[in-house]
Amino acid sequence: MYLIDVKVRKLSPRECARLQRFSKEFIINPSQTQAYKLFGNTISINVLKEISKEIIKDKLILIF
């Protein structure tokens, strides 16, 4: 949910998919509940990549 002109609006399943970098052609489950579950449980590869880099960097610092 986010605020636009003092109104709160929930992201649509398509907007959630695009934030997770799913393609425009990705077919979304017709059930909004299932679609929100899918996108809510998805791990963004770019975020995971950056977290992994930080973990590796921290471990390398501890080693040396």
C-alpha positions in Angstrom: 0.0 0.0 0.0 1.1 3.5 -0.6 -0.1 7.1 -0.4 -1.1 9.2 -3.3 -2.9 12.5 -2.8 -3.8 11.6 0.8 -5.4 8.3 -0.4 -4.0 4.9 0.4 -3.9 2.5 -2.6 -3.0 -1.1 -2.6 -0.6 -2.3 -5.4 -2.2 -4.4 -8.1 -1.0 -8.0 -8.7 0.6 -6.7 -12.0 2.4 -3.9 -10.2 3.7 -6.5 -7.6 4.9 -8.7 -10.5 6.7 -5.8 -12.2 8.4 -4.9 -8.9 9.7 -8.5 -8.6 10.9 -8.2 -12.2 8.5 -10.6 -13.8 8.1 -10.0 -17.5 5.1 -8.2 -18.9 4.0 -11.4 -20.6 3.9 -13.4 -17.3 0.4 -14.8 -16.9 -1.0 -13.9 -13.4 -3.3 -16.3 -11.6 -6.9 -15.1 -11.9 -7.3 -15.4 -8.1 -5.9 -12.1 -6.6 -5.3 -13.9 -3.3 -3.1 -16.5 -5.0 -1.4 -13.8 -7.1 -0.5 -11.8 -4.0 0.7 -14.9 -2.2 3.0 -15.7 -5.2 4.5 -12.3 -5.4 4.7 -11.9 -1.6 6.7 -15.2 -1.4 9.0 -14.4 -4.3 12.6 -13.5 -3.6 14.0 -10.8 -5.8 17.2 -12.1 -7.4 18.8 -8.6 -7.4 18.2 -8.1 -3.7 19.5 -11.6 -2.9 22.6 -11.0 -5.0 23.4 -7.8 -3.1 22.8 -9.5 0.3 25.1 -12.4 -0.7 27.8 -9.9 -1.7 27.6 -8.3 1.7 27.7 -11.6 3.5 30.8 -12.7 1.5 32.5 -9.4 2.0 31.9 -9.6 5.8 33.2 -13.1 6.0 36.3 -12.1 4.0 37.0 -9.3 6.4 36.7 -11.7 9.4 39.2 -14.1 7.7 41.8 -11.5 7.2 
